[in-house]
Amino acid sequence: MSESFDYVAFARDFEKRHGRPPTAEELEKANVEGYKDKSSFGERLKTGLSFVIRNFFRALLILIQTPVYLTLFFFNLIKSAFAVVIMCIITKAVFGVIIAEIFDSQNIDNLSQAPKLLGFFAQDFMTNNLEPIYFTEIDIIICIIFSVFLALVMTFSKSEV
């Protein structure tokens, strides 16, 4: 089983020895010749411990920030739920008024009298007498998805207003 070539280790050793980064040709030559990492046990231990300590502090920071982010997410979820429900109600009312005005201006009393394109799109949302069909289950699912999405965006966005 052959080991994969470690470009980073080779570049680090090359820079230590020659005082400059390796060229592309030297990297390719080392890959073909089968360069082996010759760092000592102490160097590898030092590299490994610095990695563990750095990531330990990163994990500790995330652990400390988690309650803050959860609280922030919870309040953002409440705010976004109110906003999404209000936007949903307002947009449905506005589109309902627009469609009613279009039908009224063309003296359309029945869905079968509507133009074919408008009738094609309206057949799933209106009865034949132009009464709206309400899909509350779909509306609730859409509101929940948008609320969670907006709460996540508000919680983890980098810009502060």
C-alpha positions as CSV (number, residue, x, y, z in Angstrom):
1,M,0.0,0.0,0.0
2,S,1.6,3.3,-1.1
3,E,1.2,6.4,1.0
4,S,0.0,9.6,-0.6
5,F,2.5,12.4,-1.2
6,D,2.3,15.1,1.5
7,Y,3.0,18.3,-0.4
8,V,2.7,20.5,2.7
9,A,5.3,18.5,4.7
10,F,7.7,18.5,1.7
11,A,7.3,22.2,1.2
12,R,7.9,22.9,4.9
13,D,11.1,20.7,4.9
14,F,12.3,22.2,1.6
15,E,11.8,25.7,2.9
16,K,13.7,24.9,6.1
17,R,16.6,23.5,4.1
18,H,16.8,25.9,1.1
19,G,15.2,29.1,2.5
20,R,12.7,29.4,-0.3
21,P,9.5,27.6,-1.4
22,P,9.8,24.7,-3.9
23,T,9.0,25.2,-7.5
24,A,6.4,23.2,-9.3
25,E,9.1,21.1,-10.9
26,E,10.7,20.3,-7.6
27,L,7.3,19.3,-6.1
28,E,6.7,17.0,-9.1
29,K,10.2,15.5,-8.9
30,A,9.7,14.8,-5.1
31,N,6.4,13.2,-5.8
32,V,7.9,10.9,-8.5
33,E,10.9,10.0,-6.4
34,G,8.7,9.1,-3.4
35,Y,9.6,11.7,-0.8
36,K,9.2,10.5,2.8
37,D,8.6,12.9,5.7
38,K,11.8,12.8,7.8
39,S,10.6,15.0,10.6
40,S,11.5,13.8,14.1
41,F,9.1,12.4,16.6
42,G,9.4,15.6,18.6
43,E,8.4,17.8,15.6
44,R,5.4,15.5,14.9
45,L,4.4,15.5,18.5
46,K,4.6,19.3,18.6
47,T,2.5,19.6,15.4
48,G,-0.1,17.2,16.8
49,L,-0.3,18.9,20.2
50,S,-0.7,22.4,18.6
51,F,-3.5,21.0,16.4
52,V,-5.2,19.4,19.5
53,I,-4.9,22.5,21.7
54,R,-6.0,24.9,18.9
55,N,-9.1,22.8,18.1
56,F,-9.8,22.3,21.9
57,F,-10.1,26.0,22.3
58,R,-12.2,26.3,19.2
59,A,-14.5,23.6,20.5
60,L,-14.6,25.3,23.9
61,L,-15.6,28.6,22.3
62,I,-18.4,26.9,20.4
63,L,-19.6,25.2,23.6
64,I,-19.7,28.5,25.3
65,Q,-21.4,30.2,22.4
66,T,-24.1,27.5,22.0
67,P,-26.5,28.7,24.7
68,V,-26.2,32.3,23.3
69,Y,-26.9,31.1,19.8
70,L,-29.8,28.9,20.9
71,T,-31.4,31.8,22.7
72,L,-30.8,34.1,19.8
73,F,-32.3,31.5,17.4
74,F,-35.3,31.0,19.6
75,F,-36.2,34.7,19.7
76,N,-35.4,35.1,16.0
77,L,-37.8,32.2,15.3
78,I,-40.6,33.9,17.1
79,K,-40.0,37.2,15.3
80,S,-39.7,35.5,11.9
81,A,-42.9,33.4,12.6
82,F,-44.9,36.6,13.1
83,A,-43.4,38.2,10.1
84,V,-44.0,35.3,7.8
85,V,-47.6,34.8,8.9
86,I,-48.3,38.5,8.4
87,M,-46.6,38.5,5.0
88,C,-48.5,35.4,4.0
89,I,-51.9,36.9,4.9
90,I,-51.1,40.3,3.2
91,T,-49.8,38.7,0.0
92,K,-52.8,36.3,-0.3
93,A,-55.2,39.3,0.2
94,V,-53.3,41.4,-2.4
95,F,-53.3,38.6,-5.0
96,G,-56.9,37.9,-4.3
97,V,-57.9,41.5,-4.9
98,I,-55.8,41.6,-8.1
99,I,-57.3,38.4,-9.5
100,A,-60.8,39.6,-8.5
101,E,-60.2,43.0,-10.2
102,I,-59.0,41.2,-13.4
103,F,-62.1,39.0,-13.5
104,D,-64.4,41.9,-12.7
105,S,-62.9,44.1,-15.4
106,Q,-63.5,41.4,-18.0
107,N,-67.0,40.6,-16.7
108,I,-66.1,37.0,-15.8
109,D,-68.5,35.3,-13.5
110,N,-67.4,31.8,-14.1
111,L,-64.0,30.1,-14.3
112,S,-64.9,28.5,-17.6
113,Q,-65.3,32.1,-19.0
114,A,-61.7,33.0,-18.0
115,P,-58.9,33.1,-20.6
116,K,-57.3,29.7,-21.0
117,L,-54.0,30.6,-19.5
118,L,-55.6,32.3,-16.4
119,G,-58.1,29.4,-16.1
120,F,-55.3,26.9,-16.3
121,F,-53.5,28.5,-13.3
122,A,-56.7,29.3,-11.4
123,Q,-58.3,25.9,-11.6
124,D,-56.4,24.6,-8.6
125,F,-57.1,27.6,-6.5
126,M,-60.7,28.5,-7.3
127,T,-64.0,26.8,-7.7
128,N,-66.0,27.2,-10.9
129,N,-67.9,30.1,-9.2
130,L,-64.6,31.9,-8.5
131,E,-64.7,31.0,-4.8
132,P,-61.2,30.6,-3.3
133,I,-60.0,27.1,-2.3
134,Y,-57.9,27.3,0.9
135,F,-55.0,25.0,1.4
136,T,-54.3,25.6,5.1
137,E,-52.0,22.6,5.4
138,I,-49.8,23.8,2.6
139,D,-49.8,27.3,3.9
140,I,-48.7,26.2,7.4
141,I,-45.9,24.1,5.9
142,I,-44.6,26.9,3.8
143,C,-44.8,29.3,6.8
144,I,-42.9,26.9,9.0
145,I,-40.1,26.4,6.4
146,F,-39.8,30.2,5.7
147,S,-39.8,30.9,9.5
148,V,-37.0,28.5,10.2
149,F,-35.0,29.7,7.2
150,L,-35.4,33.4,8.2
151,A,-34.5,32.6,11.8
152,L,-31.3,30.8,10.7
153,V,-30.4,33.7,8.5
154,M,-31.1,36.3,11.2
155,T,-29.1,34.3,13.8
156,F,-26.0,33.5,11.7
157,S,-25.7,36.5,9.4
158,K,-22.5,38.5,9.9
159,S,-24.0,42.0,9.3
160,E,-25.5,43.8,12.2
161,V,-28.1,46.5,11.6
